[in-house]
Amino acid sequence: MKCVICKTGQTHPGTTTVTLQRANTVVVIRDVPAEICENCGEHYLSEPTAKRVYADADETARRHVEVEIQRYAA
Ligand SMILES: [Zn+2]
């Protein structure tokens, strides 16, 4: 698909690192499957992937961890 950020690049399947902040918690999730823009590097998560990543961040925040680095497990 065409990138909506730079409006010139095309996206290709790949993996990215997603960083999410919840209150006092920062969650970094590596190896998340996404469409990546070849031009600006913007990433686009599919809806199920985004839901999963957000749920992980919420769960981590409930444990009151300050920083956690996770690996996305399919
Ligand atoms: Zn782009």
N, CA, C, O and the ligand as a Tripos MOL2 file, in Angstrom:
@<TRIPOS>MOLECULE
protein
  297   295    75     0     0
PROTEIN
NO_CHARGES

@<TRIPOS>ATOM
      1 N           0.8410   -1.1970    0.0000 N.3       1 MET1
      2 CA          0.0000    0.0000    0.0000 C.3       1 MET1
      3 C           0.8780    1.2490    0.0000 C.2       1 MET1
      4 O           2.0800    1.1720    0.2520 O.2       1 MET1
      5 N           0.2790    2.3780   -0.2790 N.am      2 LYS2
      6 CA          1.0520    3.6200   -0.3060 C.3       2 LYS2
      7 C           1.0980    4.2160    1.1020 C.2       2 LYS2
      8 O           0.1070    4.2080    1.8320 O.2       2 LYS2
      9 N           2.2690    4.7290    1.4600 N.am      3 CYS3
     10 CA          2.4490    5.2970    2.7890 C.3       3 CYS3
     11 C           1.6440    6.5850    2.9330 C.2       3 CYS3
     12 O           1.6980    7.4520    2.0610 O.2       3 CYS3
     13 N           0.8900    6.7140    4.0420 N.am      4 VAL4
     14 CA          0.0810    7.9250    4.2390 C.3       4 VAL4
     15 C           0.8820    9.0490    4.8880 C.2       4 VAL4
     16 O           0.4170   10.1870    4.9440 O.2       4 VAL4
     17 N           2.0720    8.7420    5.3740 N.am      5 ILE5
     18 CA          2.8880    9.7710    6.0290 C.3       5 ILE5
     19 C           3.6590   10.5820    4.9910 C.2       5 ILE5
     20 O           3.5480   11.8070    4.9440 O.2       5 ILE5
     21 N           4.4440    9.8910    4.1590 N.am      6 CYS6
     22 CA          5.2650   10.6200    3.1860 C.3       6 CYS6
     23 C           4.5910   10.6920    1.8160 C.2       6 CYS6
     24 O           4.9880   11.4760    0.9540 O.2       6 CYS6
     25 N           3.5620    9.8570    1.6330 N.am      7 LYS7
     26 CA          2.7570    9.8780    0.4090 C.3       7 LYS7
     27 C           3.5370    9.5420   -0.8600 C.2       7 LYS7
     28 O           3.0220    9.7240   -1.9620 O.2       7 LYS7
     29 N           4.7640    9.0570   -0.7230 N.am      8 THR8
     30 CA          5.5060    8.6500   -1.9150 C.3       8 THR8
     31 C           5.9670    7.2030   -1.8260 C.2       8 THR8
     32 O           6.0470    6.5150   -2.8430 O.2       8 THR8
     33 N           6.2720    6.7310   -0.6090 N.am      9 GLY9
     34 CA          6.8250    5.3840   -0.4610 C.3       9 GLY9
     35 C           5.7570    4.3190   -0.5620 C.2       9 GLY9
     36 O           4.5700    4.5740   -0.3610 O.2       9 GLY9
     37 N           6.2140    3.1050   -0.8810 N.am     10 GLN10
     38 CA          5.3560    1.9260   -0.8260 C.3      10 GLN10
     39 C           5.7510    1.1310    0.4120 C.2      10 GLN10
     40 O           6.9080    1.1560    0.8330 O.2      10 GLN10
     41 N           4.7850    0.4280    0.9900 N.am     11 THR11
     42 CA          5.0960   -0.3780    2.1690 C.3      11 THR11
     43 C           5.3530   -1.8230    1.7640 C.2      11 THR11
     44 O           4.7960   -2.3230    0.7870 O.2      11 THR11
     45 N           6.2120   -2.4820    2.5410 N.am     12 HIS12
     46 CA          6.5450   -3.8800    2.3190 C.3      12 HIS12
     47 C           6.4930   -4.6100    3.6550 C.2      12 HIS12
     48 O           6.7530   -4.0110    4.6990 O.2      12 HIS12
     49 N           6.1550   -5.9090    3.6330 N.am     13 PRO13
     50 CA          6.1150   -6.6540    4.8910 C.3      13 PRO13
     51 C           7.5010   -6.7480    5.5280 C.2      13 PRO13
     52 O           8.5040   -6.9350    4.8390 O.2      13 PRO13
     53 N           7.5370   -6.6170    6.8400 N.am     14 GLY14
     54 CA          8.7900   -6.7310    7.5680 C.3      14 GLY14
     55 C           8.4880   -6.7900    9.0500 C.2      14 GLY14
     56 O           7.3720   -7.1140    9.4550 O.2      14 GLY14
     57 N           9.4830   -6.4770    9.8540 N.am     15 THR15
     58 CA          9.2570   -6.4100   11.2910 C.3      15 THR15
     59 C           9.7800   -5.0850   11.8060 C.2      15 THR15
     60 O          10.6680   -4.4720   11.2140 O.2      15 THR15
     61 N           9.2080   -4.6540   12.9280 N.am     16 THR16
     62 CA          9.5980   -3.3750   13.4940 C.3      16 THR16
     63 C           9.6200   -3.4700   15.0070 C.2      16 THR16
     64 O           9.1730   -4.4590   15.5880 O.2      16 THR16
     65 N          10.1410   -2.4370   15.6330 N.am     17 THR17
     66 CA         10.1360   -2.3290   17.0930 C.3      17 THR17
     67 C           9.1030   -1.2860   17.4840 C.2      17 THR17
     68 O           9.1500   -0.1480   17.0160 O.2      17 THR17
     69 N           8.1710   -1.6770   18.3410 N.am     18 VAL18
     70 CA          7.0990   -0.7820   18.7610 C.3      18 VAL18
     71 C           7.3570   -0.3520   20.2030 C.2      18 VAL18
     72 O           7.6040   -1.1940   21.0660 O.2      18 VAL18
     73 N           7.3000    0.9370   20.4630 N.am     19 THR19
     74 CA          7.4610    1.4660   21.8140 C.3      19 THR19
     75 C           6.1360    2.0930   22.2430 C.2      19 THR19
     76 O           5.5830    2.9410   21.5420 O.2      19 THR19
     77 N           5.6360    1.6680   23.3980 N.am     20 LEU20
     78 CA          4.3560    2.1680   23.8900 C.3      20 LEU20
     79 C           4.5300    2.6890   25.3060 C.2      20 LEU20
     80 O           5.2880    2.1260   26.0950 O.2      20 LEU20
     81 N           3.8340    3.7480   25.6180 N.am     21 GLN21
     82 CA          3.8910    4.3150   26.9590 C.3      21 GLN21
     83 C           2.5190    4.2090   27.6070 C.2      21 GLN21
     84 O           1.5000    4.5410   27.0020 O.2      21 GLN21
     85 N           2.5150    3.7420   28.8460 N.am     22 ARG22
     86 CA          1.2780    3.6480   29.6280 C.3      22 ARG22
     87 C           1.5860    4.2110   31.0110 C.2      22 ARG22
     88 O           2.3440    3.5950   31.7610 O.2      22 ARG22
     89 N           1.0250    5.3600   31.3690 N.am     23 ALA23
     90 CA          1.2880    5.9650   32.6790 C.3      23 ALA23
     91 C           2.7880    5.9800   32.9460 C.2      23 ALA23
     92 O           3.5190    6.7190   32.2870 O.2      23 ALA23
     93 N           3.2660    5.1730   33.9080 N.am     24 ASN24
     94 CA          4.6910    5.1890   34.2510 C.3      24 ASN24
     95 C           5.4560    4.0380   33.6180 C.2      24 ASN24
     96 O           6.5920    3.7610   34.0030 O.2      24 ASN24
     97 N           4.8590    3.3800   32.6740 N.am     25 THR25
     98 CA          5.4630    2.1930   32.0840 C.3      25 THR25
     99 C           5.8020    2.4360   30.6170 C.2      25 THR25
    100 O           4.9970    2.9750   29.8570 O.2      25 THR25
    101 N           7.0110    2.0270   30.2370 N.am     26 VAL26
    102 CA          7.3960    2.0420   28.8270 C.3      26 VAL26
    103 C           7.6100    0.6030   28.3990 C.2      26 VAL26
    104 O           8.3860   -0.1260   29.0160 O.2      26 VAL26
    105 N           6.9280    0.1980   27.3520 N.am     27 VAL27
    106 CA          7.0450   -1.1650   26.8540 C.3      27 VAL27
    107 C           7.6230   -1.1090   25.4450 C.2      27 VAL27
    108 O           7.1080   -0.4130   24.5690 O.2      27 VAL27
    109 N           8.6970   -1.8530   25.2490 N.am     28 VAL28
    110 CA          9.3220   -1.9520   23.9270 C.3      28 VAL28
    111 C           9.0980   -3.3780   23.4400 C.2      28 VAL28
    112 O           9.4920   -4.3360   24.1060 O.2      28 VAL28
    113 N           8.4730   -3.5180   22.2910 N.am     29 ILE29
    114 CA          8.1950   -4.8520   21.7490 C.3      29 ILE29
    115 C           8.9210   -4.9810   20.4160 C.2      29 ILE29
    116 O           8.6700   -4.2350   19.4700 O.2      29 ILE29
    117 N           9.8250   -5.9470   20.3720 N.am     30 ARG30
    118 CA         10.6520   -6.1270   19.1880 C.3      30 ARG30
    119 C          10.0750   -7.1870   18.2670 C.2      30 ARG30
    120 O           9.2600   -8.0150   18.6760 O.2      30 ARG30
    121 N          10.5150   -7.1440   17.0100 N.am     31 ASP31
    122 CA         10.1280   -8.1650   16.0210 C.3      31 ASP31
    123 C           8.6200   -8.2310   15.7990 C.2      31 ASP31
    124 O           8.0520   -9.3130   15.6540 O.2      31 ASP31
    125 N           7.9830   -7.0710   15.7760 N.am     32 VAL32
    126 CA          6.5420   -7.0390   15.5130 C.3      32 VAL32
    127 C           6.3200   -7.0360   14.0000 C.2      32 VAL32
    128 O           6.8720   -6.1890   13.2970 O.2      32 VAL32
    129 N           5.5210   -7.9730   13.4940 N.am     33 PRO33
    130 CA          5.2630   -7.9840   12.0560 C.3      33 PRO33
    131 C           4.4850   -6.7360   11.6380 C.2      33 PRO33
    132 O           3.4940   -6.3770   12.2750 O.2      33 PRO33
    133 N           4.9280   -6.0840   10.5810 N.am     34 ALA34
    134 CA          4.3050   -4.8310   10.1480 C.3      34 ALA34
    135 C           4.6040   -4.5950    8.6820 C.2      34 ALA34
    136 O           5.4740   -5.2370    8.0940 O.2      34 ALA34
    137 N           3.8670   -3.6630    8.1070 N.am     35 GLU35
    138 CA          4.1940   -3.1490    6.7840 C.3      35 GLU35
    139 C           5.0920   -1.9290    7.0010 C.2      35 GLU35
    140 O           4.7360   -1.0120    7.7400 O.2      35 GLU35
    141 N           6.2470   -1.9270    6.3560 N.am     36 ILE36
    142 CA          7.2200   -0.8610    6.5600 C.3      36 ILE36
    143 C           7.3420   -0.0220    5.2910 C.2      36 ILE36
    144 O           7.4340   -0.5730    4.1940 O.2      36 ILE36
    145 N           7.3440    1.2910    5.4280 N.am     37 CYS37
    146 CA          7.5100    2.1850    4.2780 C.3      37 CYS37
    147 C           8.9710    2.1700    3.8320 C.2      37 CYS37
    148 O           9.8880    2.3490    4.6340 O.2      37 CYS37
    149 N           9.1600    1.9530    2.5350 N.am     38 GLU38
    150 CA         10.5220    1.8930    1.9990 C.3      38 GLU38
    151 C          11.1800    3.2730    2.0030 C.2      38 GLU38
    152 O          12.4050    3.3750    1.9540 O.2      38 GLU38
    153 N          10.3830    4.3200    2.0610 N.am     39 ASN39
    154 CA         10.9080    5.6770    1.9490 C.3      39 ASN39
    155 C          11.1940    6.2950    3.3200 C.2      39 ASN39
    156 O          12.3220    6.7090    3.5840 O.2      39 ASN39
    157 N          10.1880    6.3610    4.1900 N.am     40 CYS40
    158 CA         10.3700    7.0720    5.4610 C.3      40 CYS40
    159 C          10.4970    6.1370    6.6530 C.2      40 CYS40
    160 O          10.8460    6.5850    7.7450 O.2      40 CYS40
    161 N          10.2210    4.8460    6.4720 N.am     41 GLY41
    162 CA         10.3790    3.9020    7.5670 C.3      41 GLY41
    163 C           9.1870    3.8240    8.5090 C.2      41 GLY41
    164 O           9.2440    3.1250    9.5210 O.2      41 GLY41
    165 N           8.1090    4.5330    8.1890 N.am     42 GLU42
    166 CA          6.8980    4.4310    9.0100 C.3      42 GLU42
    167 C           6.3930    2.9870    8.9940 C.2      42 GLU42
    168 O           6.4430    2.3130    7.9650 O.2      42 GLU42
    169 N           5.9070    2.5210   10.1510 N.am     43 HIS43
    170 CA          5.3860    1.1540   10.1650 C.3      43 HIS43
    171 C           3.8800    1.1570   10.3740 C.2      43 HIS43
    172 O           3.3240    2.0410   11.0260 O.2      43 HIS43
    173 N           3.2440    0.1600    9.8120 N.am     44 TYR44
    174 CA          1.7920   -0.0030    9.9080 C.3      44 TYR44
    175 C           1.5070   -1.3900   10.4380 C.2      44 TYR44
    176 O           1.9080   -2.3860    9.8370 O.2      44 TYR44
    177 N           0.8080   -1.4570   11.5750 N.am     45 LEU45
    178 CA          0.4650   -2.7540   12.1520 C.3      45 LEU45
    179 C          -0.9190   -3.1600   11.6720 C.2      45 LEU45
    180 O          -1.8040   -2.3180   11.5190 O.2      45 LEU45
    181 N          -1.0990   -4.4490   11.4360 N.am     46 SER46
    182 CA         -2.4470   -4.9430   11.1460 C.3      46 SER46
    183 C          -3.2760   -4.8260   12.4220 C.2      46 SER46
    184 O          -2.7290   -4.7350   13.5210 O.2      46 SER46
    185 N          -4.5970   -4.8280   12.2670 N.am     47 GLU47
    186 CA         -5.4520   -4.6310   13.4390 C.3      47 GLU47
    187 C          -5.2500   -5.6890   14.5200 C.2      47 GLU47
    188 O          -5.1220   -5.3350   15.6920 O.2      47 GLU47
    189 N          -5.2180   -6.9830   14.1650 N.am     48 PRO48
    190 CA         -4.9770   -7.9830   15.2230 C.3      48 PRO48
    191 C          -3.6190   -7.8060   15.8970 C.2      48 PRO48
    192 O          -3.4950   -7.9960   17.1070 O.2      48 PRO48
    193 N          -2.6060   -7.4440   15.1180 N.am     49 THR49
    194 CA         -1.2770   -7.2460   15.6990 C.3      49 THR49
    195 C          -1.2930   -6.0510   16.6400 C.2      49 THR49
    196 O          -0.7330   -6.1210   17.7340 O.2      49 THR49
    197 N          -1.9240   -4.9560   16.2330 N.am     50 ALA50
    198 CA         -1.9820   -3.7620   17.0720 C.3      50 ALA50
    199 C          -2.7190   -4.0640   18.3770 C.2      50 ALA50
    200 O          -2.2840   -3.6480   19.4500 O.2      50 ALA50
    201 N          -3.8410   -4.7930   18.2820 N.am     51 LYS51
    202 CA         -4.6090   -5.1360   19.4870 C.3      51 LYS51
    203 C          -3.7500   -5.9350   20.4530 C.2      51 LYS51
    204 O          -3.7510   -5.6960   21.6610 O.2      51 LYS51
    205 N          -3.0210   -6.8850   19.8930 N.am     52 ARG52
    206 CA         -2.1620   -7.7470   20.6950 C.3      52 ARG52
    207 C          -1.0710   -6.9280   21.3990 C.2      52 ARG52
    208 O          -0.8070   -7.1190   22.5860 O.2      52 ARG52
    209 N          -0.4450   -6.0140   20.6500 N.am     53 VAL53
    210 CA          0.6260   -5.1870   21.1860 C.3      53 VAL53
    211 C           0.0870   -4.2660   22.2950 C.2      53 VAL53
    212 O           0.7250   -4.0960   23.3340 O.2      53 VAL53
    213 N          -1.0880   -3.6790   22.0600 N.am     54 TYR54
    214 CA         -1.6770   -2.7990   23.0750 C.3      54 TYR54
    215 C          -2.0600   -3.5930   24.3160 C.2      54 TYR54
    216 O          -1.8710   -3.1240   25.4380 O.2      54 TYR54
    217 N          -2.5980   -4.7930   24.1210 N.am     55 ALA55
    218 CA         -2.9730   -5.6250   25.2660 C.3      55 ALA55
    219 C          -1.7330   -5.9830   26.0830 C.2      55 ALA55
    220 O          -1.7780   -5.9890   27.3130 O.2      55 ALA55
    221 N          -0.6270   -6.2800   25.3990 N.am     56 ASP56
    222 CA          0.6280   -6.5740   26.0970 C.3      56 ASP56
    223 C           1.0830   -5.3740   26.9140 C.2      56 ASP56
    224 O           1.5190   -5.5270   28.0550 O.2      56 ASP56
    225 N           0.9840   -4.1830   26.3360 N.am     57 ALA57
    226 CA          1.4080   -2.9680   27.0340 C.3      57 ALA57
    227 C           0.5320   -2.7290   28.2620 C.2      57 ALA57
    228 O           1.0360   -2.3760   29.3290 O.2      57 ALA57
    229 N          -0.7760   -2.9210   28.1110 N.am     58 ASP58
    230 CA         -1.6910   -2.7340   29.2490 C.3      58 ASP58
    231 C          -1.3740   -3.7130   30.3700 C.2      58 ASP58
    232 O          -1.3700   -3.3540   31.5480 O.2      58 ASP58
    233 N          -1.1090   -4.9560   29.9800 N.am     59 GLU59
    234 CA         -0.8130   -5.9860   30.9670 C.3      59 GLU59
    235 C           0.4920   -5.6710   31.7050 C.2      59 GLU59
    236 O           0.5890   -5.8570   32.9180 O.2      59 GLU59
    237 N           1.4860   -5.1950   30.9610 N.am     60 THR60
    238 CA          2.7650   -4.8380   31.5750 C.3      60 THR60
    239 C           2.5710   -3.6630   32.5370 C.2      60 THR60
    240 O           3.1520   -3.6550   33.6220 O.2      60 THR60
    241 N           1.7700   -2.6830   32.1560 N.am     61 ALA61
    242 CA          1.5230   -1.5100   33.0120 C.3      61 ALA61
    243 C           0.8690   -1.9310   34.3230 C.2      61 ALA61
    244 O           1.1370   -1.3430   35.3710 O.2      61 ALA61
    245 N           0.0090   -2.9500   34.2660 N.am     62 ARG62
    246 CA         -0.6600   -3.4180   35.4830 C.3      62 ARG62
    247 C           0.3280   -4.0290   36.4710 C.2      62 ARG62
    248 O           0.0620   -4.0850   37.6710 O.2      62 ARG62
    249 N           1.4820   -4.4930   35.9530 N.am     63 ARG63
    250 CA          2.4970   -5.0650   36.8430 C.3      63 ARG63
    251 C           3.4240   -3.9730   37.3790 C.2      63 ARG63
    252 O           4.3680   -4.2750   38.1080 O.2      63 ARG63
    253 N           3.1730   -2.7150   37.0320 N.am     64 HIS64
    254 CA          3.9500   -1.5720   37.5120 C.3      64 HIS64
    255 C           5.4410   -1.7020   37.2150 C.2      64 HIS64
    256 O           6.2880   -1.3340   38.0280 O.2      64 HIS64
    257 N           5.7370   -2.2270   36.0470 N.am     65 VAL65
    258 CA          7.1140   -2.2870   35.5740 C.3      65 VAL65
    259 C           7.4200   -0.9340   34.9320 C.2      65 VAL65
    260 O           6.5740   -0.3680   34.2380 O.2      65 VAL65
    261 N           8.6310   -0.4150   35.1630 N.am     66 GLU66
    262 CA          8.9500    0.8790   34.5690 C.3      66 GLU66
    263 C           9.3020    0.7580   33.0850 C.2      66 GLU66
    264 O           8.7840    1.4900   32.2410 O.2      66 GLU66
    265 N          10.1900   -0.1770   32.7980 N.am     67 VAL67
    266 CA         10.5960   -0.4020   31.4040 C.3      67 VAL67
    267 C          10.6470   -1.8950   31.1640 C.2      67 VAL67
    268 O          11.2340   -2.6370   31.9520 O.2      67 VAL67
    269 N          10.0420   -2.3320   30.0900 N.am     68 GLU68
    270 CA         10.1280   -3.7530   29.7640 C.3      68 GLU68
    271 C          10.3540   -3.9050   28.2650 C.2      68 GLU68
    272 O           9.6980   -3.2540   27.4520 O.2      68 GLU68
    273 N          11.2860   -4.7690   27.9210 N.am     69 ILE69
    274 CA         11.5480   -5.0600   26.5170 C.3      69 ILE69
    275 C          11.0790   -6.4800   26.2540 C.2      69 ILE69
    276 O          11.5340   -7.4330   26.8860 O.2      69 ILE69
    277 N          10.1680   -6.5970   25.3150 N.am     70 GLN70
    278 CA          9.6140   -7.9090   24.9950 C.3      70 GLN70
    279 C           9.9050   -8.2280   23.5470 C.2      70 GLN70
    280 O          10.2710   -7.3600   22.7550 O.2      70 GLN70
    281 N           9.7320   -9.5000   23.2200 N.am     71 ARG71
    282 CA          9.8120   -9.9370   21.8380 C.3      71 ARG71
    283 C           8.4260  -10.4120   21.4380 C.2      71 ARG71
    284 O           7.8040  -11.2060   22.1440 O.2      71 ARG71
    285 N           7.9520   -9.9280   20.3130 N.am     72 TYR72
    286 CA          6.6220  -10.3260   19.8580 C.3      72 TYR72
    287 C           6.6270  -11.8060   19.5440 C.2      72 TYR72
    288 O           7.4380  -12.2720   18.7440 O.2      72 TYR72
    289 N           5.7280  -12.5500   20.1670 N.am     73 ALA73
    290 CA          5.6410  -13.9890   19.9140 C.3      73 ALA73
    291 C           4.3590  -14.2530   19.1380 C.2      73 ALA73
    292 O           3.2670  -13.9630   19.6260 O.2      73 ALA73
    293 N           4.4810  -14.7900   17.9590 N.am     74 ALA74
    294 CA          3.3180  -15.0260   17.0950 C.3      74 ALA74
    295 C           2.4290  -16.1080   17.6890 C.2      74 ALA74
    296 O           1.3990  -16.4490   17.1070 O.2      74 ALA74
    297 ZN          6.5660    6.7530    4.0450 Zn       75 ZN75
@<TRIPOS>BOND
     1     1     2 1
     2     2     3 1
     3     3     4 2
     4     3     5 am
     5     5     6 1
     6     6     7 1
     7     7     8 2
     8     7     9 am
     9     9    10 1
    10    10    11 1
    11    11    12 2
    12    11    13 am
    13    13    14 1
    14    14    15 1
    15    15    16 2
    16    15    17 am
    17    17    18 1
    18    18    19 1
    19    19    20 2
    20    19    21 am
    21    21    22 1
    22    22    23 1
    23    23    24 2
    24    23    25 am
    25    25    26 1
    26    26    27 1
    27    27    28 2
    28    27    29 am
    29    29    30 1
    30    30    31 1
    31    31    32 2
    32    31    33 am
    33    33    34 1
    34    34    35 1
    35    35    36 2
    36    35    37 am
    37    37    38 1
    38    38    39 1
    39    39    40 2
    40    39    41 am
    41    41    42 1
    42    42    43 1
    43    43    44 2
    44    43    45 am
    45    45    46 1
    46    46    47 1
    47    47    48 2
    48    47    49 am
    49    49    50 1
    50    50    51 1
    51    51    52 2
    52    51    53 am
    53    53    54 1
    54    54    55 1
    55    55    56 2
    56    55    57 am
    57    57    58 1
    58    58    59 1
    59    59    60 2
    60    59    61 am
    61    61    62 1
    62    62    63 1
    63    63    64 2
    64    63    65 am
    65    65    66 1
    66    66    67 1
    67    67    68 2
    68    67    69 am
    69    69    70 1
    70    70    71 1
    71    71    72 2
    72    71    73 am
    73    73    74 1
    74    74    75 1
    75    75    76 2
    76    75    77 am
    77    77    78 1
    78    78    79 1
    79    79    80 2
    80    79    81 am
    81    81    82 1
    82    82    83 1
    83    83    84 2
    84    83    85 am
    85    85    86 1
    86    86    87 1
    87    87    88 2
    88    87    89 am
    89    89    90 1
    90    90    91 1
    91    91    92 2
    92    91    93 am
    93    93    94 1
    94    94    95 1
    95    95    96 2
    96    95    97 am
    97    97    98 1
    98    98    99 1
    99    99   100 2
   100    99   101 am
   101   101   102 1
   102   102   103 1
   103   103   104 2
   104   103   105 am
   105   105   106 1
   106   106   107 1
   107   107   108 2
   108   107   109 am
   109   109   110 1
   110   110   111 1
   111   111   112 2
   112   111   113 am
   113   113   114 1
   114   114   115 1
   115   115   116 2
   116   115   117 am
   117   117   118 1
   118   118   119 1
   119   119   120 2
   120   119   121 am
   121   121   122 1
   122   122   123 1
   123   123   124 2
   124   123   125 am
   125   125   126 1
   126   126   127 1
   127   127   128 2
   128   127   129 am
   129   129   130 1
   130   130   131 1
   131   131   132 2
   132   131   133 am
   133   133   134 1
   134   134   135 1
   135   135   136 2
   136   135   137 am
   137   137   138 1
   138   138   139 1
   139   139   140 2
   140   139   141 am
   141   141   142 1
   142   142   143 1
   143   143   144 2
   144   143   145 am
   145   145   146 1
   146   146   147 1
   147   147   148 2
   148   147   149 am
   149   149   150 1
   150   150   151 1
   151   151   152 2
   152   151   153 am
   153   153   154 1
   154   154   155 1
   155   155   156 2
   156   155   157 am
   157   157   158 1
   158   158   159 1
   159   159   160 2
   160   159   161 am
   161   161   162 1
   162   162   163 1
   163   163   164 2
   164   163   165 am
   165   165   166 1
   166   166   167 1
   167   167   168 2
   168   167   169 am
   169   169   170 1
   170   170   171 1
   171   171   172 2
   172   171   173 am
   173   173   174 1
   174   174   175 1
   175   175   176 2
   176   175   177 am
   177   177   178 1
   178   178   179 1
   179   179   180 2
   180   179   181 am
   181   181   182 1
   182   182   183 1
   183   183   184 2
   184   183   185 am
   185   185   186 1
   186   186   187 1
   187   187   188 2
   188   187   189 am
   189   189   190 1
   190   190   191 1
   191   191   192 2
   192   191   193 am
   193   193   194 1
   194   194   195 1
   195   195   196 2
   196   195   197 am
   197   197   198 1
   198   198   199 1
   199   199   200 2
   200   199   201 am
   201   201   202 1
   202   202   203 1
   203   203   204 2
   204   203   205 am
   205   205   206 1
   206   206   207 1
   207   207   208 2
   208   207   209 am
   209   209   210 1
   210   210   211 1
   211   211   212 2
   212   211   213 am
   213   213   214 1
   214   214   215 1
   215   215   216 2
   216   215   217 am
   217   217   218 1
   218   218   219 1
   219   219   220 2
   220   219   221 am
   221   221   222 1
   222   222   223 1
   223   223   224 2
   224   223   225 am
   225   225   226 1
   226   226   227 1
   227   227   228 2
   228   227   229 am
   229   229   230 1
   230   230   231 1
   231   231   232 2
   232   231   233 am
   233   233   234 1
   234   234   235 1
   235   235   236 2
   236   235   237 am
   237   237   238 1
   238   238   239 1
   239   239   240 2
   240   239   241 am
   241   241   242 1
   242   242   243 1
   243   243   244 2
   244   243   245 am
   245   245   246 1
   246   246   247 1
   247   247   248 2
   248   247   249 am
   249   249   250 1
   250   250   251 1
   251   251   252 2
   252   251   253 am
   253   253   254 1
   254   254   255 1
   255   255   256 2
   256   255   257 am
   257   257   258 1
   258   258   259 1
   259   259   260 2
   260   259   261 am
   261   261   262 1
   262   262   263 1
   263   263   264 2
   264   263   265 am
   265   265   266 1
   266   266   267 1
   267   267   268 2
   268   267   269 am
   269   269   270 1
   270   270   271 1
   271   271   272 2
   272   271   273 am
   273   273   274 1
   274   274   275 1
   275   275   276 2
   276   275   277 am
   277   277   278 1
   278   278   279 1
   279   279   280 2
   280   279   281 am
   281   281   282 1
   282   282   283 1
   283   283   284 2
   284   283   285 am
   285   285   286 1
   286   286   287 1
   287   287   288 2
   288   287   289 am
   289   289   290 1
   290   290   291 1
   291   291   292 2
   292   291   293 am
   293   293   294 1
   294   294   295 1
   295   295   296 2
@<TRIPOS>SUBSTRUCTURE
     1 MET1         2 RESIDUE 1 A MET
     2 LYS2         6 RESIDUE 1 A LYS
     3 CYS3        10 RESIDUE 1 A CYS
     4 VAL4        14 RESIDUE 1 A VAL
     5 ILE5        18 RESIDUE 1 A ILE
     6 CYS6        22 RESIDUE 1 A CYS
     7 LYS7        26 RESIDUE 1 A LYS
     8 THR8        30 RESIDUE 1 A THR
     9 GLY9        34 RESIDUE 1 A GLY
    10 GLN10       38 RESIDUE 1 A GLN
    11 THR11       42 RESIDUE 1 A THR
    12 HIS12       46 RESIDUE 1 A HIS
    13 PRO13       50 RESIDUE 1 A PRO
    14 GLY14       54 RESIDUE 1 A GLY
    15 THR15       58 RESIDUE 1 A THR
    16 THR16       62 RESIDUE 1 A THR
    17 THR17       66 RESIDUE 1 A THR
    18 VAL18       70 RESIDUE 1 A VAL
    19 THR19       74 RESIDUE 1 A THR
    20 LEU20       78 RESIDUE 1 A LEU
    21 GLN21       82 RESIDUE 1 A GLN
    22 ARG22       86 RESIDUE 1 A ARG
    23 ALA23       90 RESIDUE 1 A ALA
    24 ASN24       94 RESIDUE 1 A ASN
    25 THR25       98 RESIDUE 1 A THR
    26 VAL26      102 RESIDUE 1 A VAL
    27 VAL27      106 RESIDUE 1 A VAL
    28 VAL28      110 RESIDUE 1 A VAL
    29 ILE29      114 RESIDUE 1 A ILE
    30 ARG30      118 RESIDUE 1 A ARG
    31 ASP31      122 RESIDUE 1 A ASP
    32 VAL32      126 RESIDUE 1 A VAL
    33 PRO33      130 RESIDUE 1 A PRO
    34 ALA34      134 RESIDUE 1 A ALA
    35 GLU35      138 RESIDUE 1 A GLU
    36 ILE36      142 RESIDUE 1 A ILE
    37 CYS37      146 RESIDUE 1 A CYS
    38 GLU38      150 RESIDUE 1 A GLU
    39 ASN39      154 RESIDUE 1 A ASN
    40 CYS40      158 RESIDUE 1 A CYS
    41 GLY41      162 RESIDUE 1 A GLY
    42 GLU42      166 RESIDUE 1 A GLU
    43 HIS43      170 RESIDUE 1 A HIS
    44 TYR44      174 RESIDUE 1 A TYR
    45 LEU45      178 RESIDUE 1 A LEU
    46 SER46      182 RESIDUE 1 A SER
    47 GLU47      186 RESIDUE 1 A GLU
    48 PRO48      190 RESIDUE 1 A PRO
    49 THR49      194 RESIDUE 1 A THR
    50 ALA50      198 RESIDUE 1 A ALA
    51 LYS51      202 RESIDUE 1 A LYS
    52 ARG52      206 RESIDUE 1 A ARG
    53 VAL53      210 RESIDUE 1 A VAL
    54 TYR54      214 RESIDUE 1 A TYR
    55 ALA55      218 RESIDUE 1 A ALA
    56 ASP56      222 RESIDUE 1 A ASP
    57 ALA57      226 RESIDUE 1 A ALA
    58 ASP58      230 RESIDUE 1 A ASP
    59 GLU59      234 RESIDUE 1 A GLU
    60 THR60      238 RESIDUE 1 A THR
    61 ALA61      242 RESIDUE 1 A ALA
    62 ARG62      246 RESIDUE 1 A ARG
    63 ARG63      250 RESIDUE 1 A ARG
    64 HIS64      254 RESIDUE 1 A HIS
    65 VAL65      258 RESIDUE 1 A VAL
    66 GLU66      262 RESIDUE 1 A GLU
    67 VAL67      266 RESIDUE 1 A VAL
    68 GLU68      270 RESIDUE 1 A GLU
    69 ILE69      274 RESIDUE 1 A ILE
    70 GLN70      278 RESIDUE 1 A GLN
    71 ARG71      282 RESIDUE 1 A ARG
    72 TYR72      286 RESIDUE 1 A TYR
    73 ALA73      290 RESIDUE 1 A ALA
    74 ALA74      294 RESIDUE 1 A ALA
    75 ZN75       297 GROUP 0 **** ****
